[in-house]
Amino acid sequence: MAYDQRYLEGIEHFNQCDFFEAHEVWEDLWKDVGGTSRLFYKGLIHVAVCLHHFGNGNIRGAKKLYNSSRGYLQPYGPVFEGLNIEQLLAQLEICCHEFLTSTEEFPQVEVNADLIPEIHLEE
């Protein structure tokens, strides 16, 4: 299947943990896309921004974007545009588990690099 080059470029940035750049590339794509895939790209943008905030210690922002990304992406599961949505969301939940389950208003949580999701497209 032929994918938009910006989709693939965003995945490359994402897998290099350059979440801000992934968000920028996907946002450019999102602005140009209409129809059914528009909210899919918005969901990917929110995943990238969630992880960007998490990495910068903005846990409140990360939690907000975590929740919105799930809302945007879940309707596209289990697989859309070659991406296993269920797997990505499960990995994101594991990565964010510590701050999602914290009862503190401002939890001091750091990203565990081993738990950061990666995106690998299915054929």
KOLGU-4560 file (N, C-alpha, C; in nm, 3 decimals, padded with zeros to 5 digits):
<recs>
<n_xx: 00.085 n_yy: -00.119 n_zz: 00.000 ca_xx: 00.000 ca_yy: 00.000 ca_zz: 00.000 c_xx: 00.088 c_yy: 00.124 c_zz: 00.000 mol: A seq: 1 type: MET>
<n_xx: 00.048 n_yy: 00.223 n_zz: -00.077 ca_xx: 00.124 ca_yy: 00.348 ca_zz: -00.084 c_xx: 00.070 c_yy: 00.446 c_zz: 00.021 mol: A seq: 2 type: ALA>
<n_xx: 00.159 n_yy: 00.491 n_zz: 00.108 ca_xx: 00.122 ca_yy: 00.586 ca_zz: 00.212 c_xx: 00.179 c_yy: 00.723 c_zz: 00.179 mol: A seq: 3 type: TYR>
<n_xx: 00.114 n_yy: 00.825 n_zz: 00.230 ca_xx: 00.165 ca_yy: 00.961 ca_zz: 00.216 c_xx: 00.303 c_yy: 00.966 c_zz: 00.281 mol: A seq: 4 type: ASP>
<n_xx: 00.396 n_yy: 01.028 n_zz: 00.213 ca_xx: 00.534 ca_yy: 01.035 ca_zz: 00.263 c_xx: 00.541 c_yy: 01.103 c_zz: 00.400 mol: A seq: 5 type: GLN>
<n_xx: 00.452 n_yy: 01.197 n_zz: 00.426 ca_xx: 00.453 ca_yy: 01.265 ca_zz: 00.556 c_xx: 00.411 c_yy: 01.170 c_zz: 00.669 mol: A seq: 6 type: ARG>
<n_xx: 00.322 n_yy: 01.079 n_zz: 00.639 ca_xx: 00.282 ca_yy: 00.977 ca_zz: 00.737 c_xx: 00.405 c_yy: 00.895 c_zz: 00.776 mol: A seq: 7 type: TYR>
<n_xx: 00.479 n_yy: 00.850 n_zz: 00.676 ca_xx: 00.598 ca_yy: 00.767 ca_zz: 00.700 c_xx: 00.708 c_yy: 00.847 c_zz: 00.768 mol: A seq: 8 type: LEU>
<n_xx: 00.724 n_yy: 00.972 n_zz: 00.728 ca_xx: 00.825 ca_yy: 01.059 ca_zz: 00.790 c_xx: 00.792 c_yy: 01.083 c_zz: 00.938 mol: A seq: 9 type: GLU>
<n_xx: 00.664 n_yy: 01.104 n_zz: 00.967 ca_xx: 00.622 ca_yy: 01.121 ca_zz: 01.106 c_xx: 00.651 c_yy: 00.997 c_zz: 01.189 mol: A seq: 10 type: GLY>
<n_xx: 00.626 n_yy: 00.879 n_zz: 01.131 ca_xx: 00.656 ca_yy: 00.754 ca_zz: 01.201 c_xx: 00.805 c_yy: 00.743 c_zz: 01.229 mol: A seq: 11 type: ILE>
<n_xx: 00.887 n_yy: 00.781 n_zz: 01.132 ca_xx: 01.033 ca_yy: 00.777 ca_zz: 01.151 c_xx: 01.075 c_yy: 00.867 c_zz: 01.267 mol: A seq: 12 type: GLU>
<n_xx: 01.024 n_yy: 00.988 n_zz: 01.270 ca_xx: 01.055 ca_yy: 01.081 ca_zz: 01.382 c_xx: 01.006 c_yy: 01.023 c_zz: 01.514 mol: A seq: 13 type: HIS>
<n_xx: 00.884 n_yy: 00.968 n_zz: 01.511 ca_xx: 00.825 ca_yy: 00.911 ca_zz: 01.632 c_xx: 00.913 c_yy: 00.800 c_zz: 01.688 mol: A seq: 14 type: PHE>
<n_xx: 00.957 n_yy: 00.710 n_zz: 01.601 ca_xx: 01.038 ca_yy: 00.597 ca_zz: 01.646 c_xx: 01.179 c_yy: 00.639 c_zz: 01.691 mol: A seq: 15 type: ASN>
<n_xx: 01.219 n_yy: 00.760 n_zz: 01.654 ca_xx: 01.346 ca_yy: 00.815 ca_zz: 01.703 c_xx: 01.324 c_yy: 00.900 c_zz: 01.829 mol: A seq: 16 type: GLN>
<n_xx: 01.203 n_yy: 00.895 n_zz: 01.882 ca_xx: 01.162 ca_yy: 00.971 ca_zz: 02.001 c_xx: 01.172 c_yy: 01.122 c_zz: 01.979 mol: A seq: 17 type: CYS>
<n_xx: 01.163 n_yy: 01.165 n_zz: 01.855 ca_xx: 01.157 ca_yy: 01.307 ca_zz: 01.823 c_xx: 01.009 c_yy: 01.340 c_zz: 01.805 mol: A seq: 18 type: ASP>
<n_xx: 00.939 n_yy: 01.344 n_zz: 01.920 ca_xx: 00.794 ca_yy: 01.355 ca_zz: 01.918 c_xx: 00.745 c_yy: 01.490 c_zz: 01.868 mol: A seq: 19 type: PHE>
<n_xx: 00.820 n_yy: 01.597 n_zz: 01.897 ca_xx: 00.778 ca_yy: 01.728 ca_zz: 01.849 c_xx: 00.780 c_yy: 01.731 c_zz: 01.697 mol: A seq: 20 type: PHE>
<n_xx: 00.886 n_yy: 01.677 n_zz: 01.637 ca_xx: 00.897 ca_yy: 01.678 ca_zz: 01.490 c_xx: 00.792 c_yy: 01.587 c_zz: 01.428 mol: A seq: 21 type: GLU>
<n_xx: 00.764 n_yy: 01.473 n_zz: 01.491 ca_xx: 00.659 ca_yy: 01.383 ca_zz: 01.441 c_xx: 00.525 c_yy: 01.458 c_zz: 01.439 mol: A seq: 22 type: ALA>
<n_xx: 00.498 n_yy: 01.530 n_zz: 01.546 ca_xx: 00.375 ca_yy: 01.609 ca_zz: 01.555 c_xx: 00.370 c_yy: 01.714 c_zz: 01.444 mol: A seq: 23 type: HIS>
<n_xx: 00.482 n_yy: 01.780 n_zz: 01.418 ca_xx: 00.485 ca_yy: 01.884 ca_zz: 01.313 c_xx: 00.453 c_yy: 01.825 c_zz: 01.176 mol: A seq: 24 type: GLU>
<n_xx: 00.515 n_yy: 01.713 n_zz: 01.143 ca_xx: 00.496 ca_yy: 01.650 ca_zz: 01.012 c_xx: 00.352 c_yy: 01.600 c_zz: 00.998 mol: A seq: 25 type: VAL>
<n_xx: 00.303 n_yy: 01.532 n_zz: 01.102 ca_xx: 00.166 ca_yy: 01.481 ca_zz: 01.096 c_xx: 00.064 c_yy: 01.595 c_zz: 01.094 mol: A seq: 26 type: TRP>
<n_xx: 00.094 n_yy: 01.705 n_zz: 01.159 ca_xx: 00.002 ca_yy: 01.819 ca_zz: 01.157 c_xx: -00.009 c_yy: 01.876 c_zz: 01.016 mol: A seq: 27 type: GLU>
<n_xx: 00.103 n_yy: 01.880 n_zz: 00.946 ca_xx: 00.102 ca_yy: 01.926 ca_zz: 00.807 c_xx: 00.013 c_yy: 01.835 c_zz: 00.722 mol: A seq: 28 type: ASP>
<n_xx: 00.024 n_yy: 01.705 n_zz: 00.744 ca_xx: -00.058 ca_yy: 01.609 ca_zz: 00.672 c_xx: -00.205 c_yy: 01.624 c_zz: 00.711 mol: A seq: 29 type: LEU>
<n_xx: -00.232 n_yy: 01.636 n_zz: 00.841 ca_xx: -00.368 ca_yy: 01.650 ca_zz: 00.892 c_xx: -00.440 c_yy: 01.769 c_zz: 00.828 mol: A seq: 30 type: TRP>
<n_xx: -00.368 n_yy: 01.878 n_zz: 00.809 ca_xx: -00.428 ca_yy: 01.999 ca_zz: 00.751 c_xx: -00.474 c_yy: 01.975 c_zz: 00.607 mol: A seq: 31 type: LYS>
<n_xx: -00.406 n_yy: 01.882 n_zz: 00.537 ca_xx: -00.437 ca_yy: 01.857 ca_zz: 00.396 c_xx: -00.539 c_yy: 01.746 c_zz: 00.375 mol: A seq: 32 type: ASP>
<n_xx: -00.570 n_yy: 01.669 n_zz: 00.478 ca_xx: -00.654 ca_yy: 01.551 ca_zz: 00.463 c_xx: -00.796 c_yy: 01.580 c_zz: 00.506 mol: A seq: 33 type: VAL>
<n_xx: -00.889 n_yy: 01.527 n_zz: 00.431 ca_xx: -01.029 ca_yy: 01.535 ca_zz: 00.469 c_xx: -01.082 c_yy: 01.394 c_zz: 00.487 mol: A seq: 34 type: GLY>
<n_xx: -01.211 n_yy: 01.384 n_zz: 00.507 ca_xx: -01.273 ca_yy: 01.252 ca_zz: 00.511 c_xx: -01.242 c_yy: 01.173 c_zz: 00.636 mol: A seq: 35 type: GLY>
<n_xx: -01.250 n_yy: 01.041 n_zz: 00.621 ca_xx: -01.246 ca_yy: 00.952 ca_zz: 00.735 c_xx: -01.111 c_yy: 00.947 c_zz: 00.806 mol: A seq: 36 type: THR>
<n_xx: -01.002 n_yy: 00.975 n_zz: 00.737 ca_xx: -00.871 ca_yy: 00.960 ca_zz: 00.803 c_xx: -00.827 c_yy: 01.085 c_zz: 00.878 mol: A seq: 37 type: SER>
<n_xx: -00.901 n_yy: 01.193 n_zz: 00.869 ca_xx: -00.860 ca_yy: 01.319 ca_zz: 00.933 c_xx: -00.841 c_yy: 01.304 c_zz: 01.084 mol: A seq: 38 type: ARG>
<n_xx: -00.936 n_yy: 01.243 n_zz: 01.154 ca_xx: -00.925 ca_yy: 01.229 ca_zz: 01.299 c_xx: -00.821 c_yy: 01.124 c_zz: 01.338 mol: A seq: 39 type: LEU>
<n_xx: -00.792 n_yy: 01.031 n_zz: 01.248 ca_xx: -00.684 ca_yy: 00.935 ca_zz: 01.272 c_xx: -00.551 c_yy: 01.010 c_zz: 01.288 mol: A seq: 40 type: PHE>
<n_xx: -00.524 n_yy: 01.101 n_zz: 01.195 ca_xx: -00.400 ca_yy: 01.178 ca_zz: 01.203 c_xx: -00.399 c_yy: 01.269 c_zz: 01.325 mol: A seq: 41 type: TYR>
<n_xx: -00.514 n_yy: 01.323 n_zz: 01.359 ca_xx: -00.522 ca_yy: 01.406 ca_zz: 01.479 c_xx: -00.489 c_yy: 01.322 c_zz: 01.603 mol: A seq: 42 type: LYS>
<n_xx: -00.535 n_yy: 01.198 n_zz: 01.605 ca_xx: -00.502 ca_yy: 01.107 ca_zz: 01.715 c_xx: -00.353 c_yy: 01.079 c_zz: 01.724 mol: A seq: 43 type: GLY>
<n_xx: -00.288 n_yy: 01.059 n_zz: 01.610 ca_xx: -00.143 ca_yy: 01.037 ca_zz: 01.610 c_xx: -00.070 c_yy: 01.161 c_zz: 01.662 mol: A seq: 44 type: LEU>
<n_xx: -00.116 n_yy: 01.277 n_zz: 01.620 ca_xx: -00.057 ca_yy: 01.403 ca_zz: 01.668 c_xx: -00.068 c_yy: 01.409 c_zz: 01.821 mol: A seq: 45 type: ILE>
<n_xx: -00.181 n_yy: 01.371 n_zz: 01.874 ca_xx: -00.202 ca_yy: 01.376 ca_zz: 02.019 c_xx: -00.115 c_yy: 01.274 c_zz: 02.092 mol: A seq: 46 type: HIS>
<n_xx: -00.091 n_yy: 01.157 n_zz: 02.032 ca_xx: 00.001 ca_yy: 01.060 ca_zz: 02.092 c_xx: 00.141 c_yy: 01.121 c_zz: 02.099 mol: A seq: 47 type: VAL>
<n_xx: 00.186 n_yy: 01.180 n_zz: 01.990 ca_xx: 00.320 ca_yy: 01.240 ca_zz: 01.986 c_xx: 00.333 c_yy: 01.353 c_zz: 02.088 mol: A seq: 48 type: ALA>
<n_xx: 00.231 n_yy: 01.438 n_zz: 02.097 ca_xx: 00.237 ca_yy: 01.550 ca_zz: 02.191 c_xx: 00.229 c_yy: 01.500 c_zz: 02.335 mol: A seq: 49 type: VAL>
<n_xx: 00.151 n_yy: 01.396 n_zz: 02.359 ca_xx: 00.145 ca_yy: 01.334 ca_zz: 02.491 c_xx: 00.286 c_yy: 01.293 c_zz: 02.535 mol: A seq: 50 type: CYS>
<n_xx: 00.356 n_yy: 01.222 n_zz: 02.449 ca_xx: 00.490 ca_yy: 01.174 ca_zz: 02.483 c_xx: 00.590 c_yy: 01.288 c_zz: 02.491 mol: A seq: 51 type: LEU>
<n_xx: 00.571 n_yy: 01.391 n_zz: 02.411 ca_xx: 00.657 ca_yy: 01.511 ca_zz: 02.418 c_xx: 00.639 c_yy: 01.577 c_zz: 02.555 mol: A seq: 52 type: HIS>
<n_xx: 00.515 n_yy: 01.598 n_zz: 02.597 ca_xx: 00.488 ca_yy: 01.657 ca_zz: 02.729 c_xx: 00.544 c_yy: 01.569 c_zz: 02.841 mol: A seq: 53 type: HIS>
<n_xx: 00.522 n_yy: 01.439 n_zz: 02.830 ca_xx: 00.571 ca_yy: 01.345 ca_zz: 02.932 c_xx: 00.723 c_yy: 01.359 c_zz: 02.945 mol: A seq: 54 type: PHE>
<n_xx: 00.791 n_yy: 01.363 n_zz: 02.834 ca_xx: 00.937 ca_yy: 01.375 ca_zz: 02.835 c_xx: 00.986 c_yy: 01.506 c_zz: 02.895 mol: A seq: 55 type: GLY>
<n_xx: 00.902 n_yy: 01.609 n_zz: 02.886 ca_xx: 00.940 ca_yy: 01.741 ca_zz: 02.940 c_xx: 00.887 c_yy: 01.762 c_zz: 03.082 mol: A seq: 56 type: ASN>
<n_xx: 00.824 n_yy: 01.660 n_zz: 03.139 ca_xx: 00.774 ca_yy: 01.671 ca_zz: 03.275 c_xx: 00.641 c_yy: 01.740 c_zz: 03.290 mol: A seq: 57 type: GLY>
<n_xx: 00.573 n_yy: 01.767 n_zz: 03.179 ca_xx: 00.441 ca_yy: 01.829 ca_zz: 03.184 c_xx: 00.337 c_yy: 01.716 c_zz: 03.193 mol: A seq: 58 type: ASN>
<n_xx: 00.321 n_yy: 01.664 n_zz: 03.313 ca_xx: 00.235 ca_yy: 01.547 ca_zz: 03.332 c_xx: 00.087 c_yy: 01.581 c_zz: 03.310 mol: A seq: 59 type: ILE>
<n_xx: 00.047 n_yy: 01.698 n_zz: 03.352 ca_xx: -00.093 ca_yy: 01.740 ca_zz: 03.331 c_xx: -00.124 c_yy: 01.743 c_zz: 03.181 mol: A seq: 60 type: ARG>
<n_xx: -00.036 n_yy: 01.801 n_zz: 03.103 ca_xx: -00.054 ca_yy: 01.805 ca_zz: 02.958 c_xx: -00.049 c_yy: 01.666 c_zz: 02.896 mol: A seq: 61 type: GLY>
<n_xx: 00.042 n_yy: 01.582 n_zz: 02.945 ca_xx: 00.054 ca_yy: 01.446 ca_zz: 02.894 c_xx: -00.074 c_yy: 01.368 c_zz: 02.918 mol: A seq: 62 type: ALA>
<n_xx: -00.132 n_yy: 01.382 n_zz: 03.038 ca_xx: -00.254 ca_yy: 01.310 ca_zz: 03.072 c_xx: -00.370 c_yy: 01.354 c_zz: 02.983 mol: A seq: 63 type: LYS>
<n_xx: -00.380 n_yy: 01.484 n_zz: 02.961 ca_xx: -00.487 ca_yy: 01.538 ca_zz: 02.876 c_xx: -00.476 c_yy: 01.483 c_zz: 02.733 mol: A seq: 64 type: LYS>
<n_xx: -00.354 n_yy: 01.484 n_zz: 02.678 ca_xx: -00.333 ca_yy: 01.437 ca_zz: 02.542 c_xx: -00.344 c_yy: 01.285 c_zz: 02.532 mol: A seq: 65 type: LEU>
<n_xx: -00.307 n_yy: 01.215 n_zz: 02.637 ca_xx: -00.325 ca_yy: 01.070 ca_zz: 02.641 c_xx: -00.474 c_yy: 01.037 c_zz: 02.621 mol: A seq: 66 type: TYR>
<n_xx: -00.558 n_yy: 01.103 n_zz: 02.699 ca_xx: -00.702 ca_yy: 01.076 ca_zz: 02.692 c_xx: -00.762 c_yy: 01.114 c_zz: 02.557 mol: A seq: 67 type: ASN>
<n_xx: -00.723 n_yy: 01.228 n_zz: 02.503 ca_xx: -00.779 ca_yy: 01.268 ca_zz: 02.374 c_xx: -00.729 c_yy: 01.178 c_zz: 02.261 mol: A seq: 68 type: SER>
<n_xx: -00.604 n_yy: 01.134 n_zz: 02.269 ca_xx: -00.551 ca_yy: 01.046 ca_zz: 02.163 c_xx: -00.630 c_yy: 00.915 c_zz: 02.158 mol: A seq: 69 type: SER>
<n_xx: -00.663 n_yy: 00.861 n_zz: 02.274 ca_xx: -00.743 ca_yy: 00.737 ca_zz: 02.278 c_xx: -00.880 c_yy: 00.762 c_zz: 02.214 mol: A seq: 70 type: ARG>
<n_xx: -00.941 n_yy: 00.874 n_zz: 02.248 ca_xx: -01.072 ca_yy: 00.905 ca_zz: 02.192 c_xx: -01.071 c_yy: 00.917 c_zz: 02.041 mol: A seq: 71 type: GLY>
<n_xx: -00.965 n_yy: 00.974 n_zz: 01.986 ca_xx: -00.955 ca_yy: 00.988 ca_zz: 01.841 c_xx: -00.922 c_yy: 00.855 c_zz: 01.773 mol: A seq: 72 type: TYR>
<n_xx: -00.833 n_yy: 00.776 n_zz: 01.832 ca_xx: -00.782 ca_yy: 00.658 ca_zz: 01.763 c_xx: -00.868 c_yy: 00.532 c_zz: 01.780 mol: A seq: 73 type: LEU>
<n_xx: -00.933 n_yy: 00.514 n_zz: 01.893 ca_xx: -01.007 ca_yy: 00.390 ca_zz: 01.916 c_xx: -01.106 c_yy: 00.354 c_zz: 01.805 mol: A seq: 74 type: GLN>
<n_xx: -01.181 n_yy: 00.450 n_zz: 01.750 ca_xx: -01.275 ca_yy: 00.414 ca_zz: 01.644 c_xx: -01.209 c_yy: 00.357 c_zz: 01.518 mol: A seq: 75 type: PRO>
<n_xx: -01.079 n_yy: 00.375 n_zz: 01.503 ca_xx: -01.008 ca_yy: 00.328 ca_zz: 01.384 c_xx: -00.952 c_yy: 00.187 c_zz: 01.399 mol: A seq: 76 type: TYR>
<n_xx: -00.964 n_yy: 00.130 n_zz: 01.519 ca_xx: -00.908 ca_yy: -00.002 ca_zz: 01.543 c_xx: -00.984 c_yy: -00.113 c_zz: 01.473 mol: A seq: 77 type: GLY>
<n_xx: -00.929 n_yy: -00.230 n_zz: 01.468 ca_xx: -00.799 ca_yy: -00.264 ca_zz: 01.527 c_xx: -00.680 c_yy: -00.216 c_zz: 01.444 mol: A seq: 78 type: PRO>
<n_xx: -00.694 n_yy: -00.207 n_zz: 01.310 ca_xx: -00.582 ca_yy: -00.163 ca_zz: 01.225 c_xx: -00.634 c_yy: -00.061 c_zz: 01.125 mol: A seq: 79 type: VAL>
<n_xx: -00.559 n_yy: 00.047 n_zz: 01.108 ca_xx: -00.594 ca_yy: 00.150 ca_zz: 01.010 c_xx: -00.465 c_yy: 00.205 c_zz: 00.951 mol: A seq: 80 type: PHE>
<n_xx: -00.463 n_yy: 00.223 n_zz: 00.820 ca_xx: -00.343 ca_yy: 00.272 ca_zz: 00.750 c_xx: -00.220 c_yy: 00.190 c_zz: 00.786 mol: A seq: 81 type: GLU>
<n_xx: -00.240 n_yy: 00.059 n_zz: 00.805 ca_xx: -00.128 ca_yy: -00.030 ca_zz: 00.837 c_xx: -00.082 c_yy: -00.025 c_zz: 00.981 mol: A seq: 82 type: GLY>
<n_xx: -00.144 n_yy: 00.061 n_zz: 01.062 ca_xx: -00.103 ca_yy: 00.077 ca_zz: 01.201 c_xx: -00.197 c_yy: -00.001 c_zz: 01.292 mol: A seq: 83 type: LEU>
<n_xx: -00.139 n_yy: -00.083 n_zz: 01.378 ca_xx: -00.218 ca_yy: -00.159 ca_zz: 01.474 c_xx: -00.254 c_yy: -00.064 c_zz: 01.589 mol: A seq: 84 type: ASN>
<n_xx: -00.374 n_yy: -00.009 n_zz: 01.580 ca_xx: -00.421 ca_yy: 00.091 ca_zz: 01.676 c_xx: -00.426 c_yy: 00.032 c_zz: 01.817 mol: A seq: 85 type: ILE>
<n_xx: -00.482 n_yy: -00.088 n_zz: 01.828 ca_xx: -00.495 ca_yy: -00.151 ca_zz: 01.960 c_xx: -00.359 c_yy: -00.170 c_zz: 02.026 mol: A seq: 86 type: GLU>
<n_xx: -00.261 n_yy: -00.211 n_zz: 01.948 ca_xx: -00.126 ca_yy: -00.232 ca_zz: 02.001 c_xx: -00.063 c_yy: -00.099 c_zz: 02.044 mol: A seq: 87 type: GLN>
<n_xx: -00.076 n_yy: 00.004 n_zz: 01.959 ca_xx: -00.020 ca_yy: 00.135 ca_zz: 01.993 c_xx: -00.082 c_yy: 00.188 c_zz: 02.122 mol: A seq: 88 type: LEU>
<n_xx: -00.214 n_yy: 00.180 n_zz: 02.134 ca_xx: -00.280 ca_yy: 00.232 ca_zz: 02.254 c_xx: -00.244 c_yy: 00.151 c_zz: 02.377 mol: A seq: 89 type: LEU>
<n_xx: -00.227 n_yy: 00.021 n_zz: 02.362 ca_xx: -00.187 ca_yy: -00.063 ca_zz: 02.476 c_xx: -00.045 c_yy: -00.027 c_zz: 02.520 mol: A seq: 90 type: ALA>
<n_xx: 00.045 n_yy: -00.006 n_zz: 02.423 ca_xx: 00.183 ca_yy: 00.033 ca_zz: 02.457 c_xx: 00.186 c_yy: 00.171 c_zz: 02.521 mol: A seq: 91 type: GLN>
<n_xx: 00.104 n_yy: 00.262 n_zz: 02.470 ca_xx: 00.099 ca_yy: 00.397 ca_zz: 02.527 c_xx: 00.048 c_yy: 00.391 c_zz: 02.671 mol: A seq: 92 type: LEU>
<n_xx: -00.051 n_yy: 00.307 n_zz: 02.697 ca_xx: -00.104 ca_yy: 00.294 ca_zz: 02.832 c_xx: 00.003 c_yy: 00.240 c_zz: 02.928 mol: A seq: 93 type: GLU>
<n_xx: 00.079 n_yy: 00.143 n_zz: 02.883 ca_xx: 00.188 ca_yy: 00.089 ca_zz: 02.966 c_xx: 00.292 c_yy: 00.197 c_zz: 02.993 mol: A seq: 94 type: ILE>
<n_xx: 00.327 n_yy: 00.272 n_zz: 02.890 ca_xx: 00.427 ca_yy: 00.379 ca_zz: 02.904 c_xx: 00.380 c_yy: 00.485 c_zz: 03.003 mol: A seq: 95 type: CYS>
<n_xx: 00.253 n_yy: 00.518 n_zz: 03.000 ca_xx: 00.198 ca_yy: 00.627 ca_zz: 03.081 c_xx: 00.137 c_yy: 00.579 c_zz: 03.213 mol: A seq: 96 type: CYS>
<n_xx: 00.140 n_yy: 00.450 n_zz: 03.238 ca_xx: 00.071 ca_yy: 00.389 ca_zz: 03.352 c_xx: 00.100 c_yy: 00.461 c_zz: 03.484 mol: A seq: 97 type: HIS>
<n_xx: 00.226 n_yy: 00.493 n_zz: 03.509 ca_xx: 00.262 ca_yy: 00.549 ca_zz: 03.639 c_xx: 00.191 c_yy: 00.682 c_zz: 03.666 mol: A seq: 98 type: GLU>
<n_xx: 00.185 n_yy: 00.769 n_zz: 03.566 ca_xx: 00.117 ca_yy: 00.897 ca_zz: 03.592 c_xx: -00.035 c_yy: 00.883 c_zz: 03.581 mol: A seq: 99 type: PHE>
<n_xx: -00.082 n_yy: 00.787 n_zz: 03.502 ca_xx: -00.226 ca_yy: 00.768 ca_zz: 03.490 c_xx: -00.288 c_yy: 00.716 c_zz: 03.620 mol: A seq: 100 type: LEU>
<n_xx: -00.212 n_yy: 00.639 n_zz: 03.695 ca_xx: -00.265 ca_yy: 00.580 ca_zz: 03.818 c_xx: -00.224 c_yy: 00.658 c_zz: 03.944 mol: A seq: 101 type: THR>
<n_xx: -00.146 n_yy: 00.762 n_zz: 03.927 ca_xx: -00.102 ca_yy: 00.841 ca_zz: 04.042 c_xx: -00.218 c_yy: 00.919 c_zz: 04.100 mol: A seq: 102 type: SER>
<n_xx: -00.221 n_yy: 00.929 n_zz: 04.231 ca_xx: -00.324 ca_yy: 01.009 ca_zz: 04.297 c_xx: -00.274 c_yy: 01.150 c_zz: 04.328 mol: A seq: 103 type: THR>
<n_xx: -00.147 n_yy: 01.176 n_zz: 04.299 ca_xx: -00.091 ca_yy: 01.310 ca_zz: 04.323 c_xx: -00.138 c_yy: 01.406 c_zz: 04.214 mol: A seq: 104 type: GLU>
<n_xx: -00.154 n_yy: 01.532 n_zz: 04.252 ca_xx: -00.195 ca_yy: 01.631 ca_zz: 04.153 c_xx: -00.083 c_yy: 01.658 c_zz: 04.053 mol: A seq: 105 type: GLU>
<n_xx: 00.040 n_yy: 01.663 n_zz: 04.102 ca_xx: 00.156 ca_yy: 01.686 ca_zz: 04.015 c_xx: 00.258 c_yy: 01.574 c_zz: 04.038 mol: A seq: 106 type: PHE>
<n_xx: 00.232 n_yy: 01.455 n_zz: 03.986 ca_xx: 00.325 ca_yy: 01.344 ca_zz: 04.010 c_xx: 00.461 c_yy: 01.371 c_zz: 03.945 mol: A seq: 107 type: PRO>
<n_xx: 00.564 n_yy: 01.329 n_zz: 04.015 ca_xx: 00.700 ca_yy: 01.341 ca_zz: 03.962 c_xx: 00.735 c_yy: 01.206 c_zz: 03.899 mol: A seq: 108 type: GLN>
<n_xx: 00.708 n_yy: 01.196 n_zz: 03.771 ca_xx: 00.726 ca_yy: 01.070 ca_zz: 03.698 c_xx: 00.815 c_yy: 01.096 c_zz: 03.578 mol: A seq: 109 type: VAL>
<n_xx: 00.907 n_yy: 01.005 n_zz: 03.554 ca_xx: 00.993 ca_yy: 01.017 ca_zz: 03.436 c_xx: 00.962 c_yy: 00.905 c_zz: 03.339 mol: A seq: 110 type: GLU>
<n_xx: 00.980 n_yy: 00.934 n_zz: 03.212 ca_xx: 00.956 ca_yy: 00.835 ca_zz: 03.107 c_xx: 01.058 c_yy: 00.723 c_zz: 03.119 mol: A seq: 111 type: VAL>
<n_xx: 01.010 n_yy: 00.599 n_zz: 03.112 ca_xx: 01.098 ca_yy: 00.483 ca_zz: 03.103 c_xx: 01.119 c_yy: 00.457 c_zz: 02.953 mol: A seq: 112 type: ASN>
<n_xx: 01.240 n_yy: 00.481 n_zz: 02.905 ca_xx: 01.269 ca_yy: 00.471 ca_zz: 02.762 c_xx: 01.235 c_yy: 00.334 c_zz: 02.706 mol: A seq: 113 type: ALA>
<n_xx: 01.244 n_yy: 00.231 n_zz: 02.788 ca_xx: 01.214 ca_yy: 00.095 ca_zz: 02.741 c_xx: 01.065 c_yy: 00.075 c_zz: 02.715 mol: A seq: 114 type: ASP>
<n_xx: 00.980 n_yy: 00.163 n_zz: 02.767 ca_xx: 00.836 ca_yy: 00.147 ca_zz: 02.753 c_xx: 00.775 c_yy: 00.239 c_zz: 02.647 mol: A seq: 115 type: LEU>
<n_xx: 00.855 n_yy: 00.322 n_zz: 02.584 ca_xx: 00.804 ca_yy: 00.414 ca_zz: 02.482 c_xx: 00.757 c_yy: 00.334 c_zz: 02.361 mol: A seq: 116 type: ILE>
<n_xx: 00.634 n_yy: 00.358 n_zz: 02.315 ca_xx: 00.583 ca_yy: 00.282 ca_zz: 02.200 c_xx: 00.662 c_yy: 00.311 c_zz: 02.072 mol: A seq: 117 type: PRO>
<n_xx: 00.661 n_yy: 00.214 n_zz: 01.984 ca_xx: 00.716 ca_yy: 00.231 ca_zz: 01.849 c_xx: 00.605 c_yy: 00.196 c_zz: 01.752 mol: A seq: 118 type: GLU>
<n_xx: 00.613 n_yy: 00.252 n_zz: 01.633 ca_xx: 00.513 ca_yy: 00.226 ca_zz: 01.530 c_xx: 00.580 c_yy: 00.148 c_zz: 01.417 mol: A seq: 119 type: ILE>
<n_xx: 00.525 n_yy: 00.031 n_zz: 01.390 ca_xx: 00.570 ca_yy: -00.053 ca_zz: 01.278 c_xx: 00.446 c_yy: -00.091 c_zz: 01.199 mol: A seq: 120 type: HIS>
<n_xx: 00.443 n_yy: -00.053 n_zz: 01.075 ca_xx: 00.324 ca_yy: -00.078 ca_zz: 00.992 c_xx: 00.313 c_yy: -00.224 c_zz: 00.954 mol: A seq: 121 type: LEU>
<n_xx: 00.190 n_yy: -00.272 n_zz: 00.952 ca_xx: 00.161 ca_yy: -00.408 ca_zz: 00.907 c_xx: 00.135 c_yy: -00.405 c_zz: 00.758 mol: A seq: 122 type: GLU>
<n_xx: 00.163 n_yy: -00.515 n_zz: 00.694 ca_xx: 00.138 ca_yy: -00.523 ca_zz: 00.548 c_xx: -00.005 c_yy: -00.559 c_zz: 00.519 mol: A seq: 123 type: GLU>
</recs>
